[in-house]
Amino acid sequence: MRCGRIRNGENLFRHCIHPISFRGPRFAPEKIIKIEERDGFLLASLAWERFVPTSKFVHDYGCRLAFGMNNRDRAAARYKEKNRKIYCGAYQLRADAVRALAAIEGIATADVVHHVEMGEIAHVDVRIVLRPGADLDAENTKTAIVDRLWNACRGPLRHVCSCEAATSPHPSAALITGPQGKYSDNRPSLLRLWSILRFYVCVFLCQRSLKDGQQ
């Protein structure tokens, strides 16, 4: 379900989960985003600032993400405490950085589309279409996409969830500064307040749209 267009200047966030975004104790930028092939697209997931309007909302999303992964692992009888998923923080990039992926050889289009998934209204798809007949190595193409997106990132916004406060050392300490520098929410306080108010209005409208679509 799509609720509004994501304009080029808008902020997106990529959440980092240990051990998925790590190689052992080391944060691995090349693993920050997972690219999947589905429905004729190369797909990845980000979160839209419109629905995570402050760092608290960004981190709440990340905590829910890790919590859900652990619960699914338990349900599938594959959960191991030593490999539990731990939310560490997030990096920020802009929607135009996603659309700029179309400059990579063999990519026809690259877009970022609002797509509510598993109840998360902030979730967006990165959708990439390859040129028909392009003779590409799929893994090399995915590597190029992740590299471009990582190089557009600012951050990190480190975080330690309350349920992980006793974890020492916490993997969030291993996150490194993004290629575009540190992230700072330098919006004026009135603009930040407006973003929060807009968030609640957008959530209401999006939920109503989803409800109408189910009738």
KEPASE-909244 format. One record per residue: residue number from 1; x, z, y of N, C-alpha, C, O in turn; residue in three letters. Coordinates in nm, 2 decimals. Layout:
% KEPASE-909244
NODE domar   n.c1   n.c3   n.c2  ca.c1  ca.c3  ca.c2   c.c1   c.c3   c.c2   o.c1   o.c3   o.c2 fiza
NODE   NUM      X      Z      Y      X      Z      Y      X      Z      Y      X      Z      Y  ALA
...
***
This chain:
% KEPASE-909244
NODE domar   n.c1   n.c3   n.c2  ca.c1  ca.c3  ca.c2   c.c1   c.c3   c.c2   o.c1   o.c3   o.c2 fiza
NODE     1   0.08   0.00  -0.12   0.00   0.00   0.00   0.09   0.00   0.12   0.18   0.08   0.14  MET
NODE     2   0.06  -0.09   0.21   0.14  -0.10   0.34   0.06  -0.05   0.45  -0.06  -0.09   0.47  ARG
NODE     3   0.12   0.04   0.53   0.05   0.09   0.65   0.14   0.07   0.77   0.22   0.16   0.81  CYS
NODE     4   0.13  -0.04   0.83   0.21  -0.07   0.95   0.34  -0.14   0.92   0.40  -0.13   0.82  GLY
NODE     5   0.39  -0.22   1.02   0.51  -0.30   1.01   0.63  -0.22   1.05   0.62  -0.14   1.15  ARG
NODE     6   0.74  -0.23   0.98   0.86  -0.16   1.01   0.94  -0.25   1.10   1.00  -0.35   1.05  ILE
NODE     7   0.96  -0.22   1.22   1.03  -0.30   1.32   1.18  -0.29   1.30   1.23  -0.18   1.25  ARG
NODE     8   1.26  -0.38   1.35   1.40  -0.38   1.33   1.47  -0.26   1.38   1.57  -0.21   1.32  ASN
NODE     9   1.43  -0.21   1.49   1.50  -0.09   1.55   1.47   0.04   1.49   1.53   0.14   1.53  GLY
NODE    10   1.38   0.05   1.39   1.34   0.18   1.34   1.43   0.23   1.24   1.50   0.16   1.17  GLU
NODE    11   1.44   0.37   1.24   1.53   0.44   1.15   1.48   0.45   1.01   1.36   0.47   0.99  ASN
NODE    12   1.57   0.43   0.91   1.54   0.46   0.77   1.64   0.55   0.72   1.75   0.57   0.78  LEU
NODE    13   1.61   0.62   0.61   1.70   0.72   0.55   1.72   0.69   0.40   1.62   0.66   0.33  PHE
NODE    14   1.84   0.71   0.36   1.87   0.71   0.21   1.91   0.84   0.17   2.01   0.90   0.22  ARG
NODE    15   1.84   0.90   0.07   1.87   1.04   0.02   1.97   1.03  -0.09   1.97   0.94  -0.17  HIS
NODE    16   2.06   1.13  -0.09   2.17   1.14  -0.19   2.14   1.25  -0.29   2.11   1.36  -0.25  CYS
NODE    17   2.14   1.21  -0.42   2.12   1.31  -0.53   2.24   1.32  -0.61   2.30   1.22  -0.66  ILE
NODE    18   2.28   1.44  -0.64   2.39   1.46  -0.74   2.33   1.48  -0.88   2.23   1.55  -0.89  HIS
NODE    19   2.38   1.41  -0.98   2.50   1.34  -0.99   2.49   1.19  -0.97   2.59   1.11  -0.99  PRO
NODE    20   2.37   1.14  -0.93   2.34   0.99  -0.93   2.43   0.93  -0.83   2.49   0.82  -0.85  ILE
NODE    21   2.46   0.99  -0.71   2.54   0.92  -0.60   2.68   0.97  -0.61   2.76   0.96  -0.51  SER
NODE    22   2.73   1.02  -0.72   2.86   1.08  -0.74   2.93   1.02  -0.86   2.87   0.97  -0.95  PHE
NODE    23   3.07   1.03  -0.85   3.15   1.01  -0.97   3.22   1.14  -0.99   3.32   1.18  -0.93  ARG
NODE    24   3.17   1.22  -1.09   3.22   1.36  -1.10   3.19   1.44  -0.98   3.08   1.44  -0.93  GLY
NODE    25   3.29   1.51  -0.92   3.27   1.59  -0.80   3.28   1.51  -0.67   3.25   1.56  -0.56  PRO
NODE    26   3.32   1.38  -0.68   3.34   1.29  -0.57   3.22   1.21  -0.53   3.16   1.15  -0.62  ARG
NODE    27   3.18   1.22  -0.40   3.07   1.13  -0.36   3.12   0.98  -0.37   3.23   0.95  -0.33  PHE
NODE    28   3.03   0.90  -0.42   3.07   0.76  -0.44   2.98   0.67  -0.36   2.86   0.64  -0.40  ALA
NODE    29   3.02   0.62  -0.24   2.94   0.53  -0.16   2.88   0.41  -0.23   2.78   0.36  -0.20  PRO
NODE    30   2.96   0.36  -0.33   2.91   0.24  -0.40   2.79   0.27  -0.49   2.74   0.18  -0.55  GLU
NODE    31   2.76   0.40  -0.50   2.64   0.44  -0.59   2.53   0.50  -0.50   2.44   0.56  -0.55  LYS
NODE    32   2.54   0.48  -0.37   2.44   0.55  -0.28   2.30   0.49  -0.30   2.20   0.56  -0.28  ILE
NODE    33   2.30   0.36  -0.33   2.17   0.29  -0.34   2.16   0.22  -0.48   2.26   0.15  -0.52  ILE
NODE    34   2.06   0.24  -0.55   2.04   0.18  -0.68   1.95   0.05  -0.66   1.84   0.06  -0.60  LYS
NODE    35   2.00  -0.06  -0.71   1.93  -0.19  -0.70   1.87  -0.22  -0.83   1.94  -0.23  -0.93  ILE
NODE    36   1.74  -0.25  -0.84   1.67  -0.28  -0.96   1.62  -0.43  -0.95   1.59  -0.47  -0.84  GLU
NODE    37   1.60  -0.49  -1.06   1.54  -0.62  -1.07   1.40  -0.60  -1.12   1.38  -0.56  -1.24  GLU
NODE    38   1.30  -0.64  -1.04   1.16  -0.62  -1.08   1.07  -0.71  -1.00   1.08  -0.73  -0.88  ARG
NODE    39   0.97  -0.77  -1.07   0.87  -0.86  -1.01   0.93  -0.97  -0.93   0.87  -1.01  -0.83  ASP
NODE    40   1.04  -1.02  -0.97   1.10  -1.13  -0.90   1.19  -1.09  -0.78   1.24  -1.18  -0.71  GLY
NODE    41   1.20  -0.96  -0.75   1.28  -0.91  -0.64   1.40  -0.83  -0.69   1.40  -0.79  -0.81  PHE
NODE    42   1.50  -0.82  -0.60   1.59  -0.71  -0.62   1.54  -0.60  -0.53   1.51  -0.62  -0.41  LEU
NODE    43   1.52  -0.48  -0.58   1.45  -0.37  -0.51   1.54  -0.25  -0.50   1.62  -0.22  -0.59  LEU
NODE    44   1.52  -0.18  -0.38   1.58  -0.05  -0.36   1.48   0.03  -0.28   1.39  -0.02  -0.23  ALA
NODE    45   1.51   0.16  -0.27   1.42   0.25  -0.20   1.48   0.32  -0.08   1.60   0.36  -0.09  SER
NODE    46   1.41   0.34   0.03   1.45   0.41   0.14   1.33   0.49   0.19   1.22   0.48   0.14  LEU
NODE    47   1.35   0.57   0.29   1.24   0.65   0.36   1.23   0.61   0.50   1.33   0.60   0.57  ALA
NODE    48   1.11   0.60   0.56   1.08   0.55   0.69   1.07   0.68   0.78   0.99   0.77   0.75  TRP
NODE    49   1.14   0.67   0.89   1.14   0.79   0.99   1.00   0.82   1.04   0.97   0.93   1.07  GLU
NODE    50   0.91   0.72   1.05   0.78   0.74   1.10   0.71   0.85   1.02   0.63   0.92   1.07  ARG
NODE    51   0.74   0.86   0.89   0.68   0.95   0.80   0.77   1.07   0.76   0.73   1.16   0.69  PHE
NODE    52   0.89   1.07   0.81   0.99   1.18   0.80   1.05   1.20   0.94   1.16   1.17   0.97  VAL
NODE    53   0.96   1.24   1.04   1.00   1.23   1.18   1.11   1.33   1.23   1.16   1.31   1.34  PRO
NODE    54   1.14   1.43   1.16   1.25   1.52   1.19   1.34   1.55   1.07   1.30   1.51   0.96  THR
NODE    55   1.45   1.61   1.09   1.54   1.64   0.98   1.47   1.73   0.87   1.50   1.71   0.76  SER
NODE    56   1.38   1.82   0.92   1.31   1.90   0.82   1.23   1.81   0.72   1.23   1.84   0.60  LYS
NODE    57   1.16   1.72   0.78   1.08   1.63   0.69   1.17   1.54   0.60   1.14   1.52   0.49  PHE
NODE    58   1.28   1.50   0.66   1.38   1.42   0.58   1.43   1.50   0.46   1.43   1.45   0.35  VAL
NODE    59   1.46   1.63   0.48   1.51   1.71   0.38   1.40   1.75   0.28   1.43   1.77   0.16  HIS
NODE    60   1.28   1.78   0.33   1.17   1.81   0.24   1.15   1.69   0.14   1.12   1.72   0.02  ASP
NODE    61   1.16   1.57   0.19   1.14   1.45   0.11   1.25   1.45   0.00   1.22   1.43  -0.12  TYR
NODE    62   1.37   1.48   0.04   1.48   1.48  -0.06   1.47   1.59  -0.17   1.50   1.57  -0.28  GLY
NODE    63   1.42   1.71  -0.12   1.40   1.82  -0.22   1.29   1.78  -0.32   1.31   1.81  -0.44  CYS
NODE    64   1.19   1.72  -0.27   1.08   1.67  -0.36   1.13   1.57  -0.46   1.09   1.57  -0.58  ARG
NODE    65   1.22   1.48  -0.41   1.27   1.37  -0.49   1.35   1.43  -0.61   1.33   1.39  -0.72  LEU
NODE    66   1.44   1.52  -0.58   1.52   1.59  -0.69   1.43   1.67  -0.78   1.45   1.66  -0.90  ALA
NODE    67   1.34   1.74  -0.73   1.25   1.82  -0.81   1.17   1.73  -0.90   1.15   1.77  -1.02  PHE
NODE    68   1.12   1.62  -0.85   1.04   1.53  -0.94   1.13   1.47  -1.05   1.08   1.46  -1.16  GLY
NODE    69   1.25   1.43  -1.02   1.34   1.38  -1.12   1.36   1.48  -1.23   1.36   1.45  -1.35  MET
NODE    70   1.39   1.61  -1.19   1.41   1.71  -1.29   1.29   1.73  -1.38   1.30   1.75  -1.50  ASN
NODE    71   1.17   1.73  -1.32   1.05   1.75  -1.40   1.03   1.63  -1.49   0.98   1.65  -1.60  ASN
NODE    72   1.06   1.51  -1.45   1.04   1.40  -1.54   1.14   1.40  -1.66   1.11   1.37  -1.77  ARG
NODE    73   1.26   1.45  -1.63   1.36   1.47  -1.73   1.31   1.58  -1.83   1.33   1.56  -1.95  ASP
NODE    74   1.25   1.68  -1.78   1.20   1.79  -1.87   1.09   1.73  -1.96   1.08   1.76  -2.08  ARG
NODE    75   1.00   1.65  -1.90   0.89   1.59  -1.97   0.94   1.50  -2.08   0.87   1.48  -2.19  ALA
NODE    76   1.05   1.43  -2.06   1.10   1.34  -2.15   1.21   1.41  -2.25   1.27   1.34  -2.33  ALA
NODE    77   1.22   1.54  -2.24   1.31   1.62  -2.32   1.45   1.57  -2.31   1.53   1.57  -2.41  ALA
NODE    78   1.49   1.53  -2.19   1.63   1.49  -2.17   1.70   1.58  -2.06   1.81   1.54  -2.01  ARG
NODE    79   1.63   1.68  -2.02   1.69   1.77  -1.91   1.80   1.85  -1.96   1.79   1.91  -2.07  TYR
NODE    80   1.91   1.85  -1.89   2.03   1.94  -1.91   2.06   2.01  -1.79   2.08   1.95  -1.68  LYS
NODE    81   2.07   2.14  -1.79   2.10   2.22  -1.67   2.22   2.17  -1.60   2.23   2.17  -1.48  GLU
NODE    82   2.33   2.14  -1.68   2.46   2.11  -1.61   2.45   1.97  -1.54   2.53   1.94  -1.45  LYS
NODE    83   2.35   1.89  -1.58   2.33   1.76  -1.51   2.20   1.75  -1.43   2.15   1.64  -1.40  ASN
NODE    84   2.15   1.87  -1.39   2.03   1.87  -1.31   2.05   1.79  -1.18   2.16   1.79  -1.13  ARG
NODE    85   1.94   1.73  -1.13   1.95   1.66  -1.00   1.94   1.76  -0.89   1.86   1.84  -0.88  LYS
NODE    86   2.04   1.74  -0.79   2.05   1.83  -0.68   2.05   1.74  -0.55   2.13   1.65  -0.54  ILE
NODE    87   1.96   1.77  -0.46   1.95   1.69  -0.33   2.06   1.75  -0.24   2.08   1.87  -0.23  TYR
NODE    88   2.14   1.65  -0.18   2.26   1.69  -0.10   2.25   1.66   0.05   2.31   1.72   0.13  CYS
NODE    89   2.16   1.56   0.08   2.15   1.52   0.22   2.12   1.37   0.23   2.08   1.31   0.13  GLY
NODE    90   2.12   1.32   0.35   2.07   1.18   0.37   2.16   1.11   0.47   2.23   1.17   0.55  ALA
NODE    91   2.16   0.97   0.46   2.22   0.89   0.56   2.12   0.80   0.63   2.02   0.77   0.57  TYR
NODE    92   2.15   0.77   0.76   2.05   0.69   0.84   2.11   0.55   0.86   2.22   0.53   0.88  GLN
NODE    93   2.01   0.45   0.85   2.04   0.31   0.89   1.92   0.26   0.95   1.81   0.32   0.95  LEU
NODE    94   1.93   0.13   1.01   1.81   0.07   1.07   1.76  -0.04   0.99   1.83  -0.10   0.91  ARG
NODE    95   1.63  -0.07   1.02   1.56  -0.18   0.94   1.63  -0.31   0.96   1.63  -0.39   0.87  ALA
NODE    96   1.69  -0.34   1.08   1.76  -0.47   1.10   1.88  -0.49   1.01   1.92  -0.60   0.98  ASP
NODE    97   1.94  -0.37   0.97   2.06  -0.38   0.87   2.01  -0.43   0.74   2.09  -0.50   0.67  ALA
NODE    98   1.89  -0.40   0.70   1.83  -0.45   0.57   1.81  -0.60   0.59   1.85  -0.68   0.50  VAL
NODE    99   1.75  -0.64   0.69   1.71  -0.79   0.71   1.84  -0.87   0.73   1.84  -0.99   0.70  ARG
NODE   100   1.95  -0.81   0.78   2.07  -0.88   0.79   2.14  -0.92   0.66   2.23  -1.00   0.65  ALA
NODE   101   2.08  -0.86   0.55   2.14  -0.89   0.41   2.11  -1.04   0.38   2.18  -1.10   0.29  LEU
NODE   102   2.02  -1.11   0.45   1.99  -1.25   0.42   2.11  -1.33   0.45   2.11  -1.45   0.42  ALA
NODE   103   2.21  -1.28   0.52   2.33  -1.36   0.55   2.43  -1.37   0.43   2.52  -1.45   0.43  ALA
NODE   104   2.40  -1.28   0.33   2.49  -1.29   0.21   2.46  -1.42   0.14   2.34  -1.45   0.12  ILE
NODE   105   2.56  -1.48   0.09   2.54  -1.61   0.02   2.45  -1.59  -0.10   2.47  -1.50  -0.18  GLU
NODE   106   2.36  -1.68  -0.12   2.27  -1.68  -0.23   2.14  -1.60  -0.21   2.05  -1.60  -0.29  GLY
NODE   107   2.13  -1.52  -0.10   2.01  -1.44  -0.07   1.92  -1.53   0.02   1.96  -1.57   0.13  ILE
NODE   108   1.80  -1.55  -0.02   1.70  -1.62   0.06   1.64  -1.54   0.17   1.63  -1.58   0.28  ALA
NODE   109   1.59  -1.42   0.13   1.52  -1.33   0.23   1.55  -1.19   0.19   1.58  -1.15   0.07  THR
NODE   110   1.55  -1.10   0.29   1.57  -0.96   0.27   1.48  -0.89   0.37   1.48  -0.92   0.49  ALA
NODE   111   1.39  -0.80   0.32   1.30  -0.74   0.41   1.28  -0.59   0.37   1.33  -0.55   0.26  ASP
NODE   112   1.22  -0.51   0.46   1.20  -0.37   0.43   1.05  -0.35   0.45   1.00  -0.38   0.56  VAL
NODE   113   0.98  -0.31   0.35   0.83  -0.30   0.35   0.78  -0.17   0.31   0.83  -0.10   0.22  VAL
NODE   114   0.69  -0.12   0.39   0.63   0.01   0.37   0.55   0.01   0.24   0.46  -0.08   0.22  HIS
NODE   115   0.58   0.10   0.14   0.51   0.09   0.01   0.50   0.24  -0.04   0.60   0.29  -0.09  HIS
NODE   116   0.38   0.29  -0.03   0.36   0.43  -0.08   0.38   0.43  -0.23   0.32   0.35  -0.30  VAL
NODE   117   0.47   0.52  -0.27   0.50   0.53  -0.41   0.50   0.67  -0.46   0.56   0.76  -0.40  GLU
NODE   118   0.44   0.70  -0.57   0.43   0.83  -0.63   0.39   0.94  -0.53   0.44   1.05  -0.53  MET
NODE   119   0.30   0.90  -0.45   0.24   0.99  -0.35   0.33   1.01  -0.22   0.29   1.09  -0.14  GLY
NODE   120   0.44   0.95  -0.22   0.53   0.96  -0.10   0.50   0.86   0.00   0.53   0.74  -0.01  GLU
NODE   121   0.44   0.90   0.11   0.40   0.81   0.22   0.52   0.75   0.29   0.51   0.64   0.35  ILE
NODE   122   0.63   0.82   0.29   0.75   0.77   0.37   0.82   0.66   0.29   0.91   0.60   0.35  ALA
NODE   123   0.79   0.64   0.17   0.87   0.55   0.09   0.86   0.40   0.13   0.75   0.36   0.16  HIS
NODE   124   0.97   0.33   0.14   0.97   0.19   0.17   1.05   0.12   0.06   1.15   0.17   0.01  VAL
NODE   125   1.02  -0.01   0.04   1.09  -0.10  -0.05   1.19  -0.18   0.03   1.15  -0.23   0.14  ASP
NODE   126   1.31  -0.19  -0.02   1.40  -0.30   0.02   1.37  -0.41  -0.08   1.39  -0.40  -0.20  VAL
NODE   127   1.33  -0.53  -0.03   1.29  -0.64  -0.11   1.38  -0.76  -0.08   1.38  -0.81   0.03  ARG
NODE   128   1.45  -0.80  -0.18   1.55  -0.91  -0.17   1.51  -1.03  -0.26   1.49  -1.00  -0.38  ILE
NODE   129   1.50  -1.15  -0.21   1.47  -1.26  -0.29   1.60  -1.35  -0.29   1.65  -1.39  -0.19  VAL
NODE   130   1.64  -1.39  -0.41   1.76  -1.48  -0.42   1.71  -1.62  -0.41   1.60  -1.66  -0.44  LEU
NODE   131   1.81  -1.71  -0.36   1.78  -1.85  -0.35   1.76  -1.91  -0.49   1.83  -1.89  -0.58  ARG
NODE   132   1.65  -2.00  -0.50   1.63  -2.06  -0.63   1.75  -2.14  -0.67   1.80  -2.22  -0.59  PRO
NODE   133   1.79  -2.13  -0.80   1.90  -2.21  -0.85   2.04  -2.16  -0.81   2.14  -2.22  -0.85  GLY
NODE   134   2.04  -2.05  -0.73   2.18  -2.00  -0.69   2.25  -1.95  -0.81   2.20  -1.87  -0.89  ALA
NODE   135   2.38  -2.00  -0.82   2.46  -1.96  -0.94   2.54  -1.83  -0.90   2.65  -1.84  -0.85  ASP
NODE   136   2.47  -1.72  -0.92   2.52  -1.59  -0.88   2.55  -1.50  -0.99   2.48  -1.50  -1.09  LEU
NODE   137   2.65  -1.41  -0.97   2.67  -1.30  -1.07   2.59  -1.18  -1.01   2.61  -1.13  -0.91  ASP
NODE   138   2.49  -1.14  -1.09   2.39  -1.04  -1.05   2.46  -0.91  -1.00   2.43  -0.86  -0.90  ALA
NODE   139   2.56  -0.87  -1.08   2.62  -0.74  -1.05   2.71  -0.75  -0.92   2.71  -0.66  -0.84  GLU
NODE   140   2.77  -0.86  -0.90   2.85  -0.88  -0.78   2.76  -0.89  -0.66   2.79  -0.84  -0.55  ASN
NODE   141   2.64  -0.95  -0.67   2.54  -0.96  -0.56   2.49  -0.82  -0.53   2.48  -0.78  -0.41  THR
NODE   142   2.46  -0.74  -0.63   2.42  -0.60  -0.60   2.53  -0.52  -0.53   2.50  -0.44  -0.44  LYS
NODE   143   2.65  -0.54  -0.58   2.76  -0.47  -0.52   2.78  -0.51  -0.37   2.80  -0.42  -0.28  THR
NODE   144   2.76  -0.63  -0.34   2.77  -0.68  -0.20   2.66  -0.62  -0.11   2.68  -0.58   0.00  ALA
NODE   145   2.54  -0.61  -0.17   2.42  -0.55  -0.10   2.45  -0.41  -0.07   2.43  -0.36   0.05  ILE
NODE   146   2.49  -0.33  -0.17   2.51  -0.19  -0.15   2.62  -0.17  -0.04   2.62  -0.08   0.04  VAL
NODE   147   2.73  -0.25  -0.05   2.84  -0.24   0.04   2.79  -0.26   0.19   2.83  -0.19   0.28  ASP
NODE   148   2.71  -0.36   0.21   2.66  -0.39   0.34   2.57  -0.28   0.39   2.59  -0.24   0.51  ARG
NODE   149   2.49  -0.23   0.31   2.40  -0.12   0.35   2.48   0.01   0.38   2.45   0.08   0.48  LEU
NODE   150   2.57   0.04   0.30   2.66   0.16   0.32   2.73   0.15   0.45   2.74   0.24   0.53  TRP
NODE   151   2.78   0.03   0.48   2.86   0.01   0.61   2.77   0.01   0.73   2.82   0.01   0.84  ASN
NODE   152   2.64   0.02   0.71   2.54   0.03   0.83   2.50   0.17   0.84   2.42   0.20   0.93  ALA
NODE   153   2.55   0.27   0.76   2.50   0.40   0.76   2.57   0.50   0.86   2.69   0.48   0.89  CYS
NODE   154   2.49   0.59   0.91   2.54   0.71   0.99   2.51   0.83   0.91   2.41   0.84   0.83  ARG
NODE   155   2.59   0.93   0.93   2.56   1.06   0.87   2.69   1.13   0.82   2.80   1.09   0.85  GLY
NODE   156   2.67   1.22   0.73   2.54   1.26   0.66   2.47   1.37   0.73   2.52   1.44   0.82  PRO
NODE   157   2.34   1.38   0.69   2.26   1.50   0.73   2.26   1.59   0.60   2.18   1.58   0.52  LEU
NODE   158   2.36   1.68   0.60   2.38   1.76   0.48   2.26   1.86   0.47   2.20   1.91   0.57  ARG
NODE   159   2.24   1.90   0.34   2.13   2.00   0.32   2.15   2.07   0.19   2.20   2.02   0.09  HIS
NODE   160   2.12   2.20   0.19   2.12   2.28   0.07   1.98   2.34   0.05   1.93   2.42   0.13  VAL
NODE   161   1.91   2.29  -0.05   1.77   2.34  -0.08   1.78   2.49  -0.12   1.88   2.54  -0.17  CYS
NODE   162   1.67   2.57  -0.08   1.67   2.71  -0.11   1.69   2.74  -0.26   1.75   2.84  -0.29  SER
NODE   163   1.64   2.65  -0.34   1.65   2.68  -0.49   1.79   2.65  -0.54   1.83   2.69  -0.65  CYS
NODE   164   1.88   2.59  -0.45   2.02   2.56  -0.49   2.12   2.65  -0.41   2.24   2.62  -0.41  GLU
NODE   165   2.07   2.75  -0.34   2.16   2.83  -0.25   2.27   2.89  -0.32   2.38   2.92  -0.26  ALA
NODE   166   2.25   2.93  -0.45   2.35   2.99  -0.53   2.45   2.90  -0.59   2.55   2.94  -0.65  ALA
NODE   167   2.43   2.77  -0.58   2.52   2.67  -0.64   2.65   2.66  -0.56   2.65   2.63  -0.44  THR
NODE   168   2.76   2.69  -0.62   2.89   2.69  -0.55   3.00   2.63  -0.64   3.02   2.68  -0.75  SER
NODE   169   3.07   2.53  -0.59   3.05   2.46  -0.46   2.93   2.37  -0.47   2.90   2.31  -0.57  PRO
NODE   170   2.85   2.36  -0.36   2.74   2.27  -0.35   2.79   2.13  -0.33   2.87   2.11  -0.24  HIS
NODE   171   2.73   2.03  -0.40   2.79   1.89  -0.38   2.76   1.83  -0.25   2.83   1.73  -0.21  PRO
NODE   172   2.68   1.89  -0.16   2.66   1.84  -0.03   2.79   1.84   0.05   2.81   1.76   0.14  SER
NODE   173   2.88   1.93   0.02   3.01   1.94   0.09   3.09   1.82   0.06   3.19   1.80   0.14  ALA
NODE   174   3.07   1.75  -0.04   3.15   1.63  -0.07   3.10   1.50   0.00   3.17   1.40   0.00  ALA
NODE   175   2.99   1.51   0.06   2.94   1.39   0.14   3.04   1.36   0.25   3.09   1.45   0.32  LEU
NODE   176   3.06   1.23   0.27   3.16   1.19   0.37   3.09   1.12   0.49   2.97   1.09   0.48  ILE
NODE   177   3.16   1.11   0.60   3.11   1.05   0.72   3.08   0.91   0.70   3.17   0.83   0.65  THR
NODE   178   2.96   0.86   0.74   2.93   0.72   0.72   3.01   0.63   0.81   3.07   0.67   0.91  GLY
NODE   179   3.02   0.50   0.77   3.10   0.40   0.84   3.07   0.39   0.99   3.15   0.36   1.07  PRO
NODE   180   2.94   0.41   1.03   2.89   0.41   1.16   2.91   0.54   1.24   2.86   0.55   1.35  GLN
NODE   181   2.97   0.64   1.18   2.99   0.76   1.24   2.88   0.87   1.20   2.80   0.85   1.12  GLY
NODE   182   2.89   0.98   1.27   2.80   1.09   1.24   2.66   1.06   1.30   2.65   0.98   1.40  LYS
NODE   183   2.56   1.11   1.24   2.42   1.10   1.28   2.38   1.21   1.37   2.41   1.33   1.34  TYR
NODE   184   2.32   1.18   1.48   2.27   1.29   1.57   2.13   1.24   1.62   2.12   1.13   1.68  SER
NODE   185   2.03   1.33   1.61   1.90   1.30   1.66   1.90   1.34   1.81   1.87   1.45   1.85  ASP
NODE   186   1.93   1.24   1.89   1.95   1.26   2.04   1.82   1.22   2.11   1.83   1.20   2.23  ASN
NODE   187   1.71   1.21   2.04   1.58   1.18   2.11   1.54   1.30   2.21   1.56   1.41   2.17  ARG
NODE   188   1.49   1.27   2.33   1.44   1.37   2.41   1.33   1.45   2.34   1.27   1.40   2.25  PRO
NODE   189   1.32   1.58   2.38   1.22   1.67   2.31   1.08   1.61   2.31   1.01   1.63   2.22  SER
NODE   190   1.04   1.55   2.43   0.90   1.49   2.43   0.89   1.38   2.34   0.78   1.37   2.28  LEU
NODE   191   0.99   1.30   2.32   0.98   1.19   2.23   0.97   1.24   2.08   0.90   1.18   2.00  LEU
NODE   192   1.05   1.35   2.06   1.04   1.41   1.92   0.91   1.46   1.89   0.85   1.45   1.78  ARG
NODE   193   0.85   1.53   2.00   0.71   1.58   1.98   0.61   1.47   1.95   0.52   1.48   1.87  LEU
NODE   194   0.63   1.36   2.03   0.54   1.24   2.01   0.55   1.19   1.87   0.46   1.15   1.81  TRP
NODE   195   0.68   1.19   1.82   0.70   1.14   1.68   0.63   1.22   1.58   0.58   1.17   1.48  SER
NODE   196   0.63   1.35   1.60   0.56   1.44   1.51   0.41   1.42   1.51   0.34   1.42   1.41  ILE
NODE   197   0.35   1.41   1.63   0.21   1.39   1.65   0.17   1.25   1.59   0.07   1.24   1.52  LEU
NODE   198   0.25   1.15   1.61   0.23   1.02   1.55   0.23   1.02   1.40   0.15   0.96   1.33  ARG
NODE   199   0.32   1.11   1.35   0.33   1.12   1.20   0.20   1.17   1.14   0.15   1.11   1.05  PHE
NODE   200   0.14   1.27   1.20   0.01   1.33   1.15  -0.10   1.22   1.16  -0.19   1.22   1.07  TYR
NODE   201  -0.10   1.15   1.27  -0.20   1.04   1.29  -0.18   0.94   1.18  -0.28   0.89   1.12  VAL
NODE   202  -0.06   0.89   1.16  -0.03   0.79   1.06  -0.06   0.83   0.92  -0.11   0.75   0.84  CYS
NODE   203  -0.03   0.96   0.89  -0.06   1.01   0.76  -0.21   1.01   0.73  -0.26   0.97   0.63  VAL
NODE   204  -0.29   1.05   0.83  -0.44   1.05   0.82  -0.49   0.90   0.80  -0.57   0.88   0.71  PHE
NODE   205  -0.44   0.81   0.88  -0.48   0.67   0.87  -0.44   0.61   0.74  -0.52   0.53   0.67  LEU
NODE   206  -0.32   0.64   0.69  -0.27   0.58   0.57  -0.35   0.64   0.45  -0.38   0.57   0.35  CYS
NODE   207  -0.37   0.77   0.45  -0.45   0.83   0.34  -0.59   0.78   0.34  -0.64   0.75   0.23  GLN
NODE   208  -0.65   0.76   0.45  -0.78   0.70   0.45  -0.78   0.56   0.40  -0.88   0.52   0.33  ARG
NODE   209  -0.68   0.48   0.43  -0.66   0.34   0.38  -0.65   0.34   0.23  -0.71   0.26   0.16  SER
NODE   210  -0.57   0.44   0.18  -0.55   0.45   0.03  -0.68   0.48  -0.03  -0.71   0.43  -0.14  LEU
NODE   211  -0.75   0.58   0.03  -0.88   0.62  -0.03  -0.98   0.51  -0.03  -1.05   0.49  -0.13  LYS
NODE   212  -0.99   0.43   0.08  -1.08   0.32   0.08  -1.04   0.21  -0.02  -1.13   0.15  -0.08  ASP
NODE   213  -0.91   0.19  -0.05  -0.87   0.10  -0.15  -0.90   0.13  -0.29  -0.91   0.05  -0.38  GLY
NODE   214  -0.93   0.26  -0.31  -0.96   0.31  -0.45  -1.11   0.31  -0.48  -1.15   0.33  -0.59  GLN
NODE   215  -1.19   0.28  -0.37  -1.33   0.28  -0.39  -1.38   0.14  -0.44  -1.50   0.13  -0.46  GLN
***
